[in-house]
Amino acid sequence: MPCPYFRPGAEVVHRSSLFPARAPLGDTHLGACRACEPEFVPDEPTLIELCNFGYARGRCARFPADAEADAVRFHGVDRAGAVRLVCILERNYAPLRHCVLDSPADAAHDTIARQAEVFLEHFMGWKALVQV
């Protein structure tokens, strides 16, 4: 569940014992923090631990105290060849609200739209591997 302010970029080349298969977006990513203006690029350990895995409230100095959600969870649903994404905002490790996206462009915020794109790219790649 990435941070709701994290705009993912390139995948991280792993040099540690982290388990990228458990990463919410399919792998860990470099990227930028959009919690403040101008956007900020955190160091790699912060990106991996807080941005990619969310729940940075009280752990990241840039995370807004009045933020609605702590993390974003995605779930891909394939119905007869049409993939739809369920996007769930979480706070305190519990669902806060959700929406169904027919396309990442349907997301209310550009950071969530980018996260949805990355998740969908991974979901579709995983789905193709399973069908082989």
N, C-alpha and C positions, 0 to 999 in steps of 0.2 A: 504494500500500500504506500505509494509514493506520497511525499508532501504535496499538498494542494498548490504550493507556490513553485514547485520544481518544474522547469521546462527542460526535458531530456534532450541530449544531443547524441554524440557518438557513444557506442558501447565501450566499456572499460575493458582493457586487456588485463586479465586477472593474474596477479602475482602473489596472491595470498591464499589463505585457507577458507576464504568466504565461499559460500555455496551459491553461485550465480543461478543455478536452476531454481532456487527458491526465491529469486528476486521477483517482486510483483509485476514488473514490466517484461519479464522473460530473461533479462540479464541486467546487470548494473550499467548505468550510463553516466557519462560526464554531462554537464549542462549548466544551467544558470538558475539563480534564485530570483523570483519575481515578487518577493515579499516587500521589497522596497525599491525606490527609484533612485538612481538608475539601477538596472538589474545587476546582480553581483555574481561572480563566479567563485564559489567556495573551493577550498582545497580538496584534493581527492578523498582523504578519509572522511571529511564532512559530507561530501557528495554521496559516498557509498553508505555511510551509516545513517545519516539523517534525511538527506534528500530522496534517496532511492527507497528507503524503508519507512519514511514518515514518522509520525509521532514525535516531532521535534519540539513541541510546546514545552517550555521550561528548560530545554536543552540547547536551543539555538537562540542566540541574541537577536537575530533578525526575524524570528517567527512572531507575528503580531499577537499581542495578548488578547485582542478581541476577535481573533479568527473564528469563523464558524466551525470549520472542520480541522481535524488533525491529520487526516490521511484520505486517500482516494483508492477505492477498490474497484477493479473491473472484472467482469465475467463475460465471456463470449458465448453466445448461443447460436448454433447453426441449425436453422430450420429450412429444410428443403433447398439448400444451397444459398440461402440468404443469411448472412451473419449480422446479428444485432448485438450491441454491447449494452450491458447493464453497468451503470456507473453508480457507485454507492459512496456517499460522503460519510466518513466516520468521525466520531468524537469520543474520546475516552474508551476506545476499543469497542464501540457499539455503533450500529447504523444510525445515522442522523436523518438522511433522506436519500432518495435514489431517483434515477431517470433512466430511460431506455433511449439509446442512440442508434438510429439507423445508419448514421455516418459520424465519424469523428467531428465533422464540421457542425453537427447539431449541438455540440457542447456549449455551455453558456460562457465559458472562459477559454482563452487561447492556450493557457498552460494545460488545462484538462483536455482540450482537443488534441494537443501534441502528445500527451500521455496516452490518449485513446488510440492515436495513430500507431505509436510504438507497440502498445499492447496488441493491437490488431495485426500488425506485421508479424509479431511473434506467434500469435494464435493461429494465423493462417499457415505459417511455416510449420508449426507443430501438427496442424491438421493434415497438411500435405504428407508429412512423414508417416503419420498413422495410416493413411490411405494407401501407401505404397505396398 
